[in-house]
Amino acid sequence: MADELDPRARRTRGAILAAFTTLALGRRYDAIRVAELIAAAGIGRSTFYEHFRSKDEVLVAAVEPILHTLASAALGRASKAQVRAMLDHVWEQRGVARVLLDGRTGARLARRIAALITARRGASATLPAMAAATAQLTMLRLWLRGEVACPVADLAAHMLACRALLNDPT
């Protein structure tokens, strides 16, 4: 996309993402309104919609590095150290992460991870990609809620083991 190369577009996207992060740290995701996001970013409504279609799209962009790490782990292309670093970051932001992983937001994140996996693997991997993404987010959700306690190193190993779900069953 040409806008990604434009420094003004990068600054505007950065302002929107920074505003989103600030708002998300202070309240529940569902309580954030696009109008508040626009005001916090210091931009106009039309400018917001030139860069994002919705608040949900901003959410996905804000957590994209985490989603890429999870997709890479499912594909067997991430190191245990990379996954551990991502898990440490998620733990530091666990209050926000718990909220984001629930309900339709969690489902949206699972679809994005599956899309990243499928894009790297091919269209025939849609069902296994969704299974791997859902498994990863379920483990993450259980760990963040304290329902299943395990060391970060063990959770990282389980995240990486999701690559088995992508293997051809025949």
N, C-alpha and C positions, 0 to 999 in steps of 0.2 A: 504494500500500500504506500502511495506517495506521501501521505500524511505522516507516516512514521519517520520519514527522512526530514521533514520540515521541523526546524527547531521550535517554532511557535506551537505547532501541534503537540510536540513532545512535552513542552512546558505546560500546556493546557491539560493534557492527559495526566501529567504529574500532579498538577494542582487538584484535579478531581480525585485522583487516587489518595493524595495526602489528606484531603478533606474527608473522604470516606473513612480512612483509617482513624482519624481523630474522632469522628462521630461514632464509629463502631466500637471504639475503646470505651466510650462513655455511656452507651445504651444498647439495648437490644436491636438487632438488625431490622426486625419488623417495624420498629418504632421510627426508623430513619425514613424521611420523606425526600423525594427528589428535590423539592423546593429548598429544603434545608441544605442538601448537598450542593446545590447550585450557589446558594448564598455563602456557604462556608468556603467554596472554591473561588468565589469572587468573579463568577462568569455569568453570562446570560443563558436563558433557557435554550435558545436555539444553538448556542455554542455547545452546551452539554450534549444535545441530541445529535450534533455533528460527530461527536466522538463515541457516544454510547447510546444504545437503544433503551436502556433501562437501568435501574439501580442494581438489578441482578447481574447485568453485564459488567458493571463496575466491580461487584463482588468477585466475580470470576477473574477479572483482570488483576485485582488486588492479591488474590491467593494463587495466581498462576505459577509462581516459582515452586510452591508446595505441590501443586497438582502435577507439574512436570517431574518433580522428584518421585512422586508416587507412580506415575506412568513409567518412568525409567526403571524403577524398582520392579514393577510387574513384568517388564520386558527383560529383566536381568542385566540392565545396562547401568545401574547405579551401584556404587560401592556401599558397603555397610556403614562406612564413615559418613557418607553423604546423607544416608537415610537417618542416621543417628543425629546429625546436625539439624536436619529438618524437624525431627521429633523434639529435640531440645527447644527449638524455636516455638513449635506449636505448644509445648508445655508452658513456656513463658507466657504465652497468650491464651492459655487454656480457657479463661472466662469467655472470650470472644469465640474461640474455636468450638466450645461446647454448643453454643447457640447456633453457629453456622452449620454444624454437622447434623442438626436435627431437621426433621420435616422436609418440606419441599426444597429448602436451600441445600440440604445434604444430598438430596436426589439430583439436584442440578449439578452439584460438584462431582457426583459419581458419573453422570453423563459426560461431563467435560473430560474427566480422567479417561473414561472409555474411548472418547473421541480421539484423545491424544495417542492412546495405545493403538487404536484402529488405524489412524493415519500413518503410524510408523510400521504397522504390520500388514495392513491390507484389509479390504472390506470384509473378507470372509471371517474376520476375527471379532465381529461385533458382539455376539453372545459371550464368548470367553472374556472379552475385554470388559464388559459390564460386570461379569462375575468377579473378576479380579479387582476392579475398582470398588465394587460394593463390599467385598471382603476386607479390603484395606481400610475403607472408611468405617466399617463396623468395628474392626479391631481398635482403630483410633478412638472412636466414640466410647467404647467400653473402657478403654484405658484412661481417657480423660475424665470420665465420670467416676472412676475408682471402682467400677464393678468388677474389673479384672486387673489385679496388680501384677506387674512384671517389670523387670529392669528394662531400660531403654534399649540395651543391646539385644535382648530377647525379642522385643517388639520389632526392632529393625530386621532381625532375622526372619520373623514371621511375614513382614511386609515383602521382603525379598522372595520368600517362598511362594508368594502368590503367582509367580511366573509359571508354576506348575499348572495353574488353571488355563494357561494359554497353550499348553502342549496339545498336539493333535491326539485325540483319544483312540484313533485307529491304529 
